[in-house]
Amino acid sequence: MGPNSRRVRKRRLKAEINVVPYIDVMLVLLIIFMVTAPLMNLGVDVELPRADARSITSSDTDPVVVSVDAAGNYFLTLQGAPQEALTPEELEARISAFVRNNPNVPVFVAGDRDTSYELVVQALALLKNADVPRVSLMSVPTEAGQQ
């Protein structure tokens, strides 16, 4: 028997699948999805201004009401006084001065049903710039048969 007569061994093919790397990848993806799932924001359809919310209990002081009409005009009602039409700058200055003297007074925003949402948000921004700590939106309760 010569050196060339060595027997050539054939390797047997492995018919098994190594699943350990797939399990590792799956666990990493599971952790990523578990961390990122609460961060996803989903849009919600909202119909305003009708609501069946509880009425706010009355406080010792009369509230300040900022009204926005359909044309985008701002009106201010301070503790039972008649409404006055104001420019945005005047509204911000008056509210800021009033809230500085009365920090616990409730402030409400009443938007006309036909007012664009942008105008109501601008009123909320004016109140935030005037350092109002808390603002509530007003709505009319729905009647039993009305949708």
N, C-alpha and C positions, 0 to 999 in steps of 0.2 A: 504494500500500500504506500503510495507516494504522497507527497505534500498536496497534490491537487485532488486527491481522492477524499478530501475531508467531506464530511457530510454537511450539507448546507441545511441549517435549520430554518424553517419558516416560522415567523412569528404568528401566533394566533391573534386574530382580530378580537378586540374587546367589544362586546355587544351591549355594554352597560353605558347608561348616560350618567354623567356626574352632575347631580342636581344641586350640590352645595352652592356653587356660584349663583345659580338662579334664585335660591332661597335668600341669599345675602342681598341681592338686588331688590327682591320683593320686599324685604324688611326695610331697606333704606327708603324705597318709594312709599311704603306705608307710613313711615315716620314723617316724611315730607308732606304727604297729603293730610295727615293728622294735624300738623302744625299750621299749614296754610288754609285749611278749610274754614276756620272761624274768621279769617281775615277777608274772605270774599264777601262783597256787598251785593245784595240782591235788591232789585228795584221792587217797590210796592206801589200798587195803584191806590191813590187816595182821592176820595171825593169830598170836597169842601164846599161850603161851610156848614152843612147840616150835620148834627151830631146828637147822639143820645147820651151825652156825658152828664155826670153828676153836676149839680149846681155848686158853685163855690160858696162856702159859708161866709156870711157877711162878717166883716171885721169892724173894728171901732171907727175907722176912718173911711170916708168915701173914696172910691177908686179914681184914678186918673185914666181917662179913656182917650186914646188916639184913634180917630176914625179916618178911613181912607175911602173916598167916594169913587165912583166908576171913572170919573175924569182924571183921577190922580191927585185931587186936592186933599190936603191934610187939615183936620179939624181937631181941636184940643178941648176937652172938658175937664176942668180941674175941680174936683170935689163939689159937684152939684151946680157949679156956675154954668151959664149958657155957653154953647159951643162957639169957638172963634176960629175963623179960617186963618191958617198960618203958612208961611213958606217953610221949606225944610230947615233952613238955617234958624229961623225964629223958633220953630218947634224944638229943635235940639237945644237951643239956649234956654228956653223956658223950662223944659223938662229937666235939664241938668241942674238948674237953680232950685227947682222945686224938690227934686229927689235929694239934693244935698241937704236941704233943711228938714225933709221928712223921709229918712232912709227906708222905713218899713211900709210905705204906702204901696198898695197894689196898683200895677200898671197893666192896662188891657189894650189890645189892638183889635179894632172892629173894622174888618174889610167888607166892602160892598160885595154882594154875590157876583156882580159883573166886573169887578176890579180884576186886573191882571195880577197874577201871583207875584210878579216882579215888583209891583208897587207896594204890596204888603211886606215883602222881604226888605225893600228899601226903608220902610217905616221901622222894621225891626232893627236894621243896621243903624238908623238914626238914634234909636233908643239905646243901643249898645254903646255908641259913641258918646252918649250923654251919661254914661256910667249908671244906667238903670240895672240893678242886680238881677231882677226877675221880671219877665214879661209873660202874660198869658194871652191867648187868642180867644176872641169871643165868637160864639156861634149861636144859632137859633135852634132849639130842639125840634126834631122832626115830629110831625103829627102822626097819629096812629095809622091813618090810611095813606099817607104820602110816602113816596119812595124817593 
